[in-house]
Amino acid sequence: MPIYRVSIDIGGTFTDLIALNETNGAFVNIKIPSTPNDPATGFIEALKRFLIDKNPDKIKTINHATTIAVNTLLGQTGLEIPKVASISTEGFKDILEIGRQRRHELYNLYMQKPPILVQRQFRFEISERINSEGKILQSIDEQKVHSIACKLQEKDVRAVAITLLFSYTNSAHEKTIERILQKDIPDIFISRSSEIAPEQREYERTSTAVVNACLMPIISSYIKKLITEINLIGIHAPLYIMQSDGGLAKEQIVTERPVCIVESGPAAGVIASSFYARKIGLKNILSFDMGGTTAKAGTILAGKPEIVMEYEVAGKIHSGRIIKGSGYPIKFPFIDLAECSAGGGTIAWVDNTCSLKVGPTSAGAIPGPPCYGKGGQKPTVTDANLVLGRLNPKHLLGGEMPIFPNLAKEALQKEICQKTDLNLETAAIGIVKIVNSQMSKILRIVSIERGLDPRKFALVCFGGAGPMHACALAEELSISKIIVPPNPGLFSAQGLLTPDIISENVQSIMTRADKTDKKLENAFESLEAKAAQTLISQGVKSENILFERQLDMHYLGQSYELIISVSRRAHCIDLKKMVESFHKKHKAVYGYRRDGEPVEIVNARIKAIGLIKKPLEKIKKIEDHQPPAEAALQSRHVFFEKSMKYESTIIYARNGLMNGNSFMGPAIVEQYDATTIVYPDWRGRIDSFGNLILTRQER
């Protein structure tokens, strides 16, 4: 009988596997270096290690988070975008190049837009016209579609995006083109805009369909390879992929709509933060994830992650913010995140003015930081922490990965100290301070810049490097409480065990709120039926499906919308409440409301949630408040920036600390997958769920 639910998260430096035994609630943890040129290799290697002493038939499901989609759009070697074509209404084939009147570098005369994903020779036009109300003004020329199909075959095009004008109001012509192409070219990938993003705004809808088309061959090939390799080692469990909105989807759904997994990897950690914070009674959380290459921050309000409905992928990032106009717009739900190039492998360097810099380049998994002994020559954040005594100078990963402190010191001396007037400790702490400054910015973006007071939030920190920097970041933002989960370095992988299966659908409405009738309720019912069928096809029982209804609303004439949650049935009384909810949200977001202005409903949205069993962890009895003697491994001198000197610091083994144990900093807590630095003036304690809770002590 299958008893293990396995999740695998592939990061830039490490591939993490965590498996839950549903019979006894025990976890199995595996962490191995990633294989960036072929992520599937690391995926399968982690599975093989798990199966060394286990039967493949014991695996019940496999959940997976991946960055292969975004890496493809970023131009990673080995993930080249295939030939992609587009079919648009006559006169609209250049919409991708026209885009919006937005320059992401306003004063740069040599500004470069992101590469156009469809070359002009592969953009085809067809005579047809549907108006904004969905009425057919000019029928489609089917013979022209057959002609285009021949040209696509001649040019060896792998995928095509169909993006006709006003297809979100009437998809008949797009479906006709799809039907003909499927008949004439059975093996071509087709991305239909009326299916992928049935919303207004022609440029964003076209961009979404084109990005989806570009990813379809890559993601399809990747998933097929995974399934083939999984089957070869005797596993026949279903494969689920994490979506950008924090829900899971089965592999066939992702193959058809790969645009939904562009931010698959970062989403898992936020969902895990939300789930585990609710277990300990916290609703308002700042999620902080620092891995080997990047750091990411998210916000959880009232127990739910913040979601945005539009995102720019593969764009430039400045101080944690995506620069509008620098990437490819996508109309799809995304967990709202801020990100910066700050991880354990981020490289420190000296510029022409002899100033110390950190990032954005990362040493990655290969060659990695110099202290890993794999050929890396450029000093990284990990090397700085090692020099400062914050990392175990002998090994990481419970002894599986040897560490070479001398190589870290040599790299810092050669690349930093010899090029500046800094000594070794000052250079190392300077690197840590700079990277902390960068990461505090992204925490400010998801809190202060959203109108939220970080002092009223707890900080959940995870990732292999997150707990090392948590206290410094909390002090920077005056946060008084930090939660370090039991397996912080594998937390995103563990988060893959907590999401539900989700299907989100949208339909354009475009009607005034005071004039709507049964049209709105009919739209919701149609969307619910479609979403339910999608979930049932993925193995969800109908009785385990919940629906959340939302409306995109704005004042008549406005260009952008606010998302308002609605009750189960949208009758007249509910509509009045929805309009009032819109006024209140508009006031909260923009600082004013216009009660006399007519309100327009733009889109109806349905989020269908297929509930799955969550991992249950037993509440453990609180033991003695003093850590047992065997938990204290040793002590060593650790350099802290506040005192600018080495301080004697006790080292605890995380697995030796019992529930209820409490201790004062400075201290270090070491475990298989991460190291936690407890600063002076901070107290650590283990709660009944095994979390390490850090609280700042008032002087």
Summary of the structure (lengths in Angstrom):
residues: 699
radius of gyration: 26.3
end to end distance: 56.0
largest distance: 82.4
contacts: 2504
relative contact order: 0.10
helix: 34%
strand: 29%
